[in-house]
Amino acid sequence: MMTWKKYFPLGFAVLFAILASVSVYQFLNDRGGASGISHANIATALPIVIAKAPVGVGEKIKEHDLEIVSWPEKSAPQDSFKSLRPLIGRTAKVNMAANEPIVESKLLPDGENFSFLIPLGMRAVTVSVKQSEALAQILERGGLVDVLALVTFQNTGIVSAKVIVPKARVIAVHKPTVETGRRGEQTTSNMEVTLIVTPKEAEWIIAAMSQGGIDLVVRNSQEPTANLR
């Protein structure tokens, strides 16, 4: 009887050690499995090039515009890029947002520039209009606008507006930027919009910009155009 009491604590200690070992083994095994899944996920990620900041249509891509990140292989675009070198100097065919993968279909053919986007017989003219948050939000490539010439009569100071080019198509929008001066003052640049027009319409727009000013009115693409020429 005394012998059983003597070895009981020892047997209990051995049993406890075995249970503890099994628990530790199970814990490490689970950690190893999770680690294996993590490594598997890393193994299926690909390096692709994304836009570090927004890139506008017609802009030449520079190295500081780009960044290489890991991207899940299953969702990586087929025509994406894995290195920066092939992209430097290429021209954007459409607007691209920050963190968007750069793909071949959104670029002009290698060696081509912005003029590739101008239809034969047409011209691209850029107009500067006063900063407008509302106009900046709704203007986009492919939209239609009427171009108005602003004329101020010197004897009365009255400003008159007249449509000189109706239904001009927008090919690029350069939204206003805010710049901070040395003393902390902030200035907002005008918004610049590039339009596709006929050669004669380009002459009218440039003449209007030199005489007074230009403004744009967004229009419905389905609305018929009156013969204002």
C-alpha positions as CSV (number, residue, x, y, z in Angstrom):
1,M,0.0,0.0,0.0
2,M,2.8,2.3,0.8
3,T,4.5,1.5,-2.5
4,W,1.4,2.7,-4.5
5,K,1.3,5.9,-2.6
6,K,5.0,6.4,-3.2
7,Y,4.8,6.1,-7.0
8,F,1.5,7.8,-7.6
9,P,2.9,11.3,-7.8
10,L,5.6,10.1,-10.2
11,G,3.0,8.5,-12.5
12,F,0.9,11.6,-12.5
13,A,3.9,13.7,-13.4
14,V,4.7,11.4,-16.3
15,L,1.1,11.5,-17.6
16,F,1.1,15.3,-17.3
17,A,4.3,15.5,-19.3
18,I,2.9,13.3,-22.0
19,L,-0.2,15.4,-22.4
20,A,1.8,18.6,-22.4
21,S,4.0,17.2,-25.2
22,V,1.0,16.2,-27.3
23,S,-0.5,19.7,-26.9
24,V,2.8,21.4,-27.9
25,Y,3.2,19.0,-30.9
26,Q,-0.4,19.8,-32.0
27,F,0.2,23.6,-31.6
28,L,3.4,23.5,-33.6
29,N,1.8,21.4,-36.3
30,D,-1.0,23.9,-36.6
31,R,1.5,26.7,-36.9
32,G,3.4,24.9,-39.5
33,G,0.2,24.4,-41.5
34,A,-0.7,28.0,-41.3
35,S,2.8,29.0,-42.3
36,G,2.6,26.6,-45.3
37,I,-0.6,28.3,-46.4
38,S,1.1,31.7,-46.1
39,H,4.0,30.6,-48.1
40,A,1.7,29.2,-50.7
41,N,-0.1,32.5,-51.0
42,I,3.2,34.3,-51.4
43,A,4.3,31.9,-54.1
44,T,1.2,32.7,-56.1
45,A,1.8,36.5,-56.1
46,L,3.4,38.2,-59.1
47,P,5.3,41.5,-59.3
48,I,3.4,43.9,-61.5
49,V,3.8,47.6,-62.2
50,I,1.1,50.0,-61.0
51,A,0.6,53.8,-61.3
52,K,1.9,55.4,-58.2
53,A,-0.2,58.5,-58.9
54,P,-2.9,59.3,-61.5
55,V,-1.7,59.4,-65.1
56,G,-3.7,61.5,-67.6
57,V,-4.4,60.7,-71.2
58,G,-1.6,61.8,-73.5
59,E,1.0,62.0,-70.7
60,K,4.4,60.4,-71.1
61,I,5.1,57.9,-68.3
62,K,8.1,58.6,-66.1
63,E,9.9,56.4,-63.7
64,H,8.6,58.2,-60.7
65,D,5.0,57.6,-61.9
66,L,5.4,53.9,-61.4
67,E,5.8,51.3,-58.6
68,I,6.2,47.5,-58.5
69,V,4.0,45.6,-56.1
70,S,3.0,42.0,-55.4
71,W,-0.3,41.1,-57.0
72,P,-2.3,37.9,-56.7
73,E,-1.6,35.8,-59.7
74,K,-5.2,34.8,-60.4
75,S,-6.3,38.4,-60.7
76,A,-3.3,39.9,-62.4
77,P,-4.1,41.3,-65.9
78,Q,-2.6,39.3,-68.7
79,D,-1.0,42.3,-70.4
80,S,0.5,43.8,-67.3
81,F,4.2,44.6,-66.9
82,K,6.7,43.2,-64.4
83,S,9.4,45.8,-64.8
84,L,9.6,49.5,-65.2
85,R,12.0,49.8,-68.1
86,P,9.5,48.9,-70.9
87,L,7.1,51.6,-69.7
88,I,9.3,54.6,-69.3
89,G,8.5,57.1,-72.2
90,R,5.3,55.4,-73.2
91,T,2.2,57.5,-73.7
92,A,-1.1,56.9,-71.9
93,K,-4.1,56.3,-74.2
94,V,-6.6,56.7,-71.3
95,N,-6.7,58.2,-67.8
96,M,-5.3,55.8,-65.2
97,A,-6.0,56.1,-61.5
98,A,-3.4,55.7,-58.7
99,N,-2.7,52.0,-57.7
100,E,-4.1,50.8,-61.1
101,P,-2.1,48.2,-62.9
102,I,-0.5,49.5,-66.1
103,V,-1.5,47.4,-69.1
104,E,-0.6,47.4,-72.7
105,S,-4.1,48.1,-73.9
106,K,-4.1,51.5,-72.1
107,L,-1.0,52.7,-73.8
108,L,-0.3,54.1,-77.3
109,P,1.8,51.9,-79.6
110,D,5.4,52.1,-78.8
111,G,7.0,55.1,-80.4
112,E,3.6,56.9,-80.9
113,N,2.7,60.1,-79.1
114,F,-0.5,62.1,-78.4
115,S,-1.0,63.1,-82.0
116,F,-1.9,59.4,-82.7
117,L,-5.2,60.1,-81.0
118,I,-6.2,63.0,-83.4
119,P,-8.4,61.8,-86.3
120,L,-7.2,62.7,-89.8
121,G,-8.3,66.1,-90.9
122,M,-8.9,67.3,-87.3
123,R,-6.9,69.3,-84.9
124,A,-6.4,69.2,-81.1
125,V,-6.5,72.6,-79.3
126,T,-6.1,73.2,-75.6
127,V,-8.2,75.8,-73.9
128,S,-7.8,77.2,-70.4
129,V,-10.9,77.8,-68.3
130,K,-11.5,79.1,-64.8
131,Q,-11.1,76.6,-62.0
132,S,-14.4,74.9,-61.3
133,E,-14.8,71.9,-59.0
134,A,-18.2,71.0,-60.6
135,L,-16.9,71.2,-64.1
136,A,-13.8,69.2,-63.2
137,Q,-16.0,66.4,-61.8
138,I,-18.2,66.0,-64.9
139,L,-15.7,66.7,-67.7
140,E,-14.1,63.5,-69.0
141,R,-12.5,62.2,-72.2
142,G,-15.1,61.5,-74.9
143,G,-17.6,64.1,-73.5
144,L,-19.1,66.9,-75.7
145,V,-19.0,70.6,-75.0
146,D,-19.9,73.9,-76.6
147,V,-17.1,76.4,-76.8
148,L,-18.2,80.0,-75.9
149,A,-16.2,83.1,-76.7
150,L,-16.4,85.8,-74.0
151,V,-16.3,89.4,-75.1
152,T,-16.3,92.4,-72.8
153,F,-17.5,95.7,-74.3
154,Q,-15.1,98.5,-73.2
155,N,-17.7,101.3,-73.2
156,T,-20.2,99.5,-71.0
157,G,-18.2,96.7,-69.3
158,I,-20.9,94.2,-70.3
159,V,-19.7,90.7,-71.0
160,S,-21.3,88.9,-73.9
161,A,-21.0,85.1,-74.7
162,K,-21.5,83.4,-78.0
163,V,-21.1,79.8,-79.0
164,I,-18.4,79.6,-81.6
165,V,-17.8,75.8,-81.7
166,P,-20.7,73.5,-80.8
167,K,-20.3,69.8,-79.9
168,A,-16.6,69.7,-79.6
169,R,-15.3,66.4,-78.3
170,V,-13.0,66.3,-75.2
171,I,-9.9,64.3,-75.7
172,A,-8.1,65.2,-72.4
173,V,-8.8,67.0,-69.2
174,H,-6.0,68.5,-67.0
175,K,-7.7,69.2,-63.8
176,P,-6.6,72.2,-61.7
177,T,-3.7,71.8,-59.2
178,V,-3.1,73.7,-56.0
179,E,0.4,75.1,-55.5
180,T,1.8,76.5,-52.2
181,G,4.1,79.5,-52.3
182,R,7.0,80.4,-50.2
183,R,4.9,82.2,-47.6
184,G,2.3,79.4,-47.5
185,E,-0.2,81.0,-49.8
186,Q,-2.1,78.7,-52.1
187,T,-3.0,79.3,-55.7
188,T,-5.1,77.1,-57.9
189,S,-4.2,76.8,-61.6
190,N,-6.8,77.0,-64.3
191,M,-8.2,73.8,-65.7
192,E,-7.0,72.9,-69.2
193,V,-9.2,70.9,-71.6
194,T,-8.0,69.6,-75.0
195,L,-10.6,69.5,-77.7
196,I,-10.9,67.8,-81.1
197,V,-12.0,70.4,-83.7
198,T,-11.7,71.3,-87.4
199,P,-8.8,73.5,-88.5
200,K,-11.2,76.4,-89.0
201,E,-12.7,75.9,-85.5
202,A,-9.2,75.9,-84.1
203,E,-8.6,79.3,-85.6
204,W,-11.8,80.7,-84.0
205,I,-10.9,79.3,-80.6
206,I,-7.3,80.7,-80.7
207,A,-8.6,84.1,-81.8
208,A,-11.2,84.2,-79.1
209,M,-8.6,83.3,-76.4
210,S,-6.4,86.2,-77.6
211,Q,-9.3,88.7,-77.6
212,G,-11.2,87.9,-74.5
213,G,-11.7,84.5,-73.0
214,I,-13.1,81.0,-73.4
215,D,-15.6,79.0,-71.4
216,L,-17.1,75.6,-71.9
217,V,-20.7,74.3,-71.6
218,V,-21.2,70.6,-71.2
219,R,-24.0,69.2,-73.5
220,N,-26.0,66.1,-74.1
221,S,-24.4,63.9,-76.7
222,Q,-27.8,63.0,-78.2
223,E,-28.8,66.6,-78.8
224,P,-28.8,67.7,-82.4
225,T,-26.4,70.4,-83.4
226,A,-27.6,73.6,-85.0
227,N,-25.7,74.9,-87.9
228,L,-23.7,77.7,-86.2
229,R,-20.7,77.7,-88.6
